[in-house]
Amino acid sequence: MDVNTILSELYFKAVRSSGAGGQNVNKVSSKIVLNFSLDRSNALSNEEKALAKKNLASRLTTENLLILNCDEDRSQLKNKEIITKRFLALIKNALIVPKNRKPTKIPKSAIRKRLKDKKNWSEIKKNRRKTDF
């Protein structure tokens, strides 16, 4: 994954923020919408694209577009920085390959202990019974 190439493939759009805020909200387009197309990306290999599609399946549109919004700050520039950092962290997490799980063997001492405890409980319950003469 080449970060500079990915950053050049991002499409930013400034939109008016929603909610209360008076004149600032009505006049200034401070909300940033980031679009990234997984299919058209040259920065990711085919394996990375497949892994990202799998891990980001709930966040992708039907055209495999990743859309992120940020309207946390009143400044358009700060919102752009925030959304870029968030996007890079999201992509890095999506490209992490999980380790294969190695099934562990049950130790013989644990098996012996289980059987010993089972026999002990059996003896306790047997001693509670009424004896037949």
C-alpha positions in Angstrom: 0.0 0.0 0.0 1.4 3.3 -1.1 0.1 6.2 1.1 1.0 9.0 -1.3 -0.8 7.2 -4.2 -3.9 6.5 -2.1 -4.0 10.2 -0.9 -3.9 11.3 -4.6 -6.9 9.0 -5.4 -9.1 10.5 -2.7 -12.0 12.8 -3.7 -13.0 15.5 -1.3 -16.2 17.5 -1.4 -17.1 20.4 0.9 -20.8 20.5 2.0 -22.8 22.6 4.4 -22.9 21.2 7.9 -26.2 20.3 9.4 -27.6 21.3 12.7 -27.6 24.4 14.8 -25.0 27.1 14.3 -26.6 30.2 12.9 -25.0 32.1 10.0 -21.8 30.1 10.0 -23.8 26.9 9.2 -25.9 28.6 6.6 -23.0 30.3 4.8 -19.9 28.1 5.1 -19.3 24.7 3.7 -17.2 23.2 6.4 -18.3 19.6 6.3 -16.0 17.3 4.3 -17.2 14.2 2.4 -14.4 11.8 1.4 -15.0 9.3 -1.5 -12.6 6.5 -2.3 -13.2 3.9 -5.0 -11.7 0.5 -4.1 -12.1 -0.9 -7.6 -10.4 2.0 -9.4 -7.5 2.3 -6.9 -4.0 1.8 -8.3 -2.3 2.0 -4.9 -3.7 -1.4 -3.7 -2.9 -4.8 -5.2 -5.7 -7.2 -6.1 -5.2 -9.2 -2.9 -5.3 -6.0 -0.8 -8.5 -4.9 -2.6 -10.1 -8.3 -1.8 -9.1 -8.1 1.8 -10.3 -4.5 2.1 -13.7 -5.5 0.5 -14.1 -8.3 3.0 -13.2 -6.3 6.1 -15.0 -3.1 5.0 -18.1 -4.8 3.6 -20.5 -3.0 5.9 -19.1 0.5 5.1 -18.9 0.1 1.3 -21.6 1.0 -1.2 -22.8 -1.3 -3.9 -20.2 0.3 -6.3 -17.4 -0.4 -3.7 -17.1 3.2 -2.8 -16.0 4.2 0.7 -17.7 7.4 1.9 -16.7 9.1 5.1 -18.0 12.4 6.5 -16.5 14.8 9.0 -18.2 18.0 10.4 -16.5 18.0 13.9 -14.7 21.3 13.4 -15.8 24.7 12.1 -12.7 24.8 9.9 -12.9 23.0 6.5 -9.1 22.4 6.6 -9.2 20.7 10.0 -12.1 18.6 9.0 -10.1 17.5 5.9 -7.1 16.5 8.1 -9.3 14.6 10.5 -11.1 12.7 7.8 -7.8 11.9 6.0 -6.3 10.5 9.3 -9.4 8.5 9.9 -9.4 7.1 6.4 -5.7 6.0 6.6 -6.3 4.3 10.0 -9.4 2.5 8.5 -7.5 1.3 5.5 -4.5 0.1 7.6 -6.8 -1.8 9.9 -8.7 -3.3 6.9 -5.4 -4.6 5.4 -4.2 -6.5 8.5 -4.1 -10.2 7.7 -5.3 -12.3 10.7 -3.0 -14.9 12.1 -4.0 -18.6 11.6 -5.1 -20.2 14.8 -3.1 -23.2 15.9 -5.4 -25.7 17.7 -3.7 -26.6 21.0 -3.6 -30.1 22.4 -5.2 -30.8 25.8 -2.4 -31.7 28.2 -2.5 -35.2 29.7 -2.3 -33.8 33.2 -5.5 -31.9 32.6 -7.2 -35.0 31.3 -6.0 -37.0 34.3 -7.2 -34.3 36.7 -10.7 -34.2 35.1 -11.1 -37.9 35.4 -9.8 -37.9 39.0 -12.3 -35.1 39.9 -15.1 -37.0 38.1 -14.3 -40.2 40.1 -14.1 -38.2 43.3 -17.6 -36.7 42.8 -18.9 -40.2 41.9 -17.6 -41.5 45.2 -19.2 -38.7 47.1 -22.5 -39.3 45.5 -22.2 -43.0 46.1 -21.6 -42.5 49.8 -24.8 -40.4 50.1 -27.0 -43.3 49.0 -28.8 -45.6 51.4 -27.1 -48.9 51.7 -28.8 -52.2 50.9 -28.2 -54.9 53.5 
